């Protein structure tokens, strides 16, 4: 019997939707109501890092539900205490204190609050090509077009330009990056008055707004800038955290430690909603004798934290950071070989198991196959790409002219082969539309 779906779906025109009814999932696959299986090359929204239905995580949730399914945030509970301890063990530097939230949006919201309260400053500098969440502070921090739906937003948010080598206004036609993108951040700070800026907040690797790794040296420059001016550095690791980049956290790829780090998604592999704002000892010390003005009813929820503990154990036991680094390197090689066969591919980029194909209608002009920074319907050419891939029941992440590949870190070589065959069918469809 068909259900009368009364939901309003996020980030979508409701009248044009016909969502797939999913009834089950296992490993790298999910199953629809008609019994078809679909390869999850997106890990849903880049969070199902340990695959669907991992028995260790499922059992941890079941066991915790029988023991203590819920307790208020003003009480301590064992899973939350253990998870905070585990996070301190895998983070860099003195990132030893954790404020638990319900997800990534709230983790960023509280990073902003903590930065403002502990510094006594108000401005938060972010980048135009960013997405930090959908609550008022997080969407105001967001740079890409989704923020326009919440405007006018919160006050005190300042945007700066991005490290986007393929489309860089400074050095895209030069032989090497000049780090003018980092100079642009410095000029923004100078223009605003560094003494008014509480924090610079960036994704170490841009998420669904482009899947763009920074040039070498960029994050170190941000660290130096912040240190020079007494500004806090916040890394939004909601997508890049928990082994996806081949390290525990994206900042570790470039050996840079922030003052605050926000995480979600991979902390439980999405099995239950959970996020965290992880704070350095130095910043956390401010609240030893100052009131922490904020809280959440479901913060440090024991079920979610139990799932988090089990998920981190899976990362360790199955060495998924190493696997992501090795399989990710192979993935990038194969994507670059694929690009040589298909003129619609403008650039292949990525780090670890976070990769992207940027599609163009002309390699010389770099004209996007479908416009960026808009939620208008994609072009017919990009629609054909999507149609060809989804017809093979393979689901990467689609955004604008981009194909994002963020599969479970447990993906097998055979599954990768099947997924890339579908992606190549999409590229062939694009090439045909451009002839």
SULCOR-V542994 format. One line per field, one symbol per residue. phi: phi as a letter, one per 20 degrees, with the letter a starting at -180 (. if undefined). burial: b if it has 16 or more other C-alpha atoms within 10 Angstrom, else e. Layout:
# SULCOR-V542994
phi: ???
burial: ???
This chain:
# SULCOR-V542994
phi: .feefefdeflbfffeebffeddaabmecccefenfdceeedlmdmcffenfmffffgffffffffebfbbffedebffffffffffffdeeldfddcdecerfgfffgfffffffffemddececdfebcdpcfgffffffdffffffdefefendcdcfdecgfcffebfeefbfemffffffffffffengfdefbdccegcgefeqldfffgnfffffffffffdmdedddedgeefmmfencgcggffdlcdeeccdcakffclnfbfabbdecfgffffgefccfeeracgdflgfffffffgfffffgffelfffffffffffffffffffffecffeebdbqbleccbddecebffemfffbfelbdfgffgffffffgffffelcceedbldddedcfgfegeffffgfffffffffffffgffef
burial: eeeeeeeeeeeeeeeeeeeeeeeebebbbbbeeeeebbbbbbbbbbbbbbbbbbeebbebbeebeeeeeebebeeebebbeebbebbbebbbebbbbbbbbbbbbbbbbbbbbbbbbbbebbbbbbbbbbbbbbbbbbbbbbbbbbbeeeeebeebbbbbbbbbbbeeebbeeeeebebbbbbbbbebbeeeebbbbbbbbbbbbbbbbbbbbbbeebbbbbbebbeebebbbbbbbbbbbbbbbbbbbbbbebebbbbbbbbbbbbbbbbbbbbbbbbbeebbeeeeeeeeeeeeebbbbbbbbbbbbbbbebbeeeebbbbbbebbbebbeebbebbeebbbbbbbbbbbbbbbbbbbbeeeebebbbbbbeeeebeebbbbbbebbbebbbbbbbbbbbbbbbbbbbbeeebbeebbbbbbbbbbbbbeeee
